[in-house]
């Protein structure tokens, strides 16, 4: 949410960014990353630290899919990795 707020604030301004995030927050469940996740990420072979934190958080939480625009960060993932668009198509929420 922090990165999203940063991007939205630059595009829309502070108050509009907060308004968008309030709406988005209704749809999302925010999960925490533990110290163990951070340790695994720091000691992993991932080239991108943020991707490593996301990956190990997903594993810790029992989530089976990662949505990302950067598929190459997750080449050896043991969970499904898809772009947001591919995911939405696979769920029949948008057309191809």
C-alpha positions in Angstrom: 0.0 0.0 0.0 2.9 2.4 0.7 4.3 2.1 -2.8 0.9 2.4 -4.3 0.2 5.5 -2.2 3.4 7.0 -3.4 2.6 6.5 -7.0 -1.0 7.6 -6.7 0.0 10.7 -4.7 2.3 11.8 -7.5 -0.5 11.3 -10.1 -3.6 12.4 -8.2 -2.5 14.4 -5.1 -2.6 13.3 -1.5 -6.3 13.4 -0.8 -7.4 11.7 -4.0 -4.7 9.0 -3.4 -6.1 8.4 0.0 -9.7 8.2 -1.4 -8.6 5.6 -3.9 -6.8 3.5 -1.3 -9.8 3.6 1.0 -11.9 2.1 -1.7 -9.2 -0.5 -2.6 -8.8 -1.4 1.1 -12.4 -2.6 1.2 -11.4 -5.2 -1.4 -8.1 -6.3 0.0 -6.8 -8.1 3.1 -3.4 -6.9 4.2 -1.0 -9.4 5.6 2.1 -9.0 7.6 5.6 -10.1 6.8 7.4 -11.7 9.8 11.0 -11.5 10.9 11.5 -15.1 9.6 10.3 -13.9 6.1 12.8 -11.0 6.1 15.6 -13.4 7.1 14.7 -15.8 4.4 14.6 -13.0 1.8 17.9 -11.6 2.9 19.5 -15.0 2.6 17.8 -16.0 -0.6 19.2 -16.1 -4.2 16.5 -13.6 -5.4 18.1 -10.7 -7.2 15.2 -8.5 -6.1 14.7 -8.1 -2.4 11.1 -6.9 -2.7 10.2 -10.0 -4.8 11.9 -12.2 -2.2 9.9 -10.7 0.7 6.7 -11.1 -1.3 7.6 -14.7 -2.2 8.4 -15.8 1.3 5.4 -14.0 2.7 3.1 -15.9 0.3 4.7 -19.2 1.3 4.3 -18.4 5.0 0.7 -17.3 4.6 -0.3 -20.4 2.5 -1.2 -18.3 -0.6 -0.9 -20.1 -3.9 -0.6 -17.3 -6.4 1.6 -14.2 -6.9 0.3 -11.4 -9.2 3.1 -9.4 -10.7 4.2 -7.6 -13.9 7.7 -8.9 -13.4 7.4 -12.7 -13.9 11.2 -13.2 -14.3 11.8 -12.5 -10.6 9.9 -15.7 -9.8 11.4 -18.2 -12.2 11.8 -21.0 -9.6 8.7 -20.3 -7.6 6.8 -23.2 -6.1 3.5 -21.2 -6.4 1.6 -19.9 -9.5 3.0 -16.6 -10.7 0.8 -14.6 -13.2 0.4 -11.1 -14.5 -2.7 -9.3 -13.1 -4.2 -9.4 -16.6 -3.7 -13.2 -17.0 -5.2 -13.8 -13.6 -8.3 -11.7 -14.4 -8.7 -13.6 -17.7 -8.3 -16.9 -16.0 -11.1 -16.0 -13.6 -13.4 -14.8 -16.3 -13.4 -11.3 -15.0 -12.1 -9.7 -18.2 -12.0 -10.9 -21.8 -8.8 -11.8 -23.8 
